[in-house]
């Protein structure tokens, strides 16, 4: 898997990360918590209708997003991951740190 984007995640007391390969259109969820891992994998395998903002805070359109279609779609889908699964995307946590310390 040629990783093009990685992001840290957490579920309960477990830290993990998701690797996305844009060329293969695949994501690998690395999380010790099986429930959180399963929820994230299911969410990423399905298309979602997402309200996408445009010019103002009141300017939205509904778009169908396939999380694995490309990196932009993957990142957009991740912004709604918490609402659907309670798996938290930790955009600011370094993935290398999480790989070494998979628990709080």
Number of C-alpha atoms within 10 A of each C-alpha: 13 11 15 11 14 18 21 24 26 24 22 13 10 16 25 27 24 20 19 25 18 19 14 13 14 20 22 17 22 20 22 16 15 11 14 23 23 14 16 27 16 11 18 21 13 11 14 16 12 16 13 13 12 10 7 7 7 8 10 13 12 11 11 13 20 17 24 23 15 17 17 13 14 21 16 15 20 20 13 17 18 15 10 10 17 15 21 21 21 15 13 8 13 13 20 12 12 19 15 9 12 17 14 9
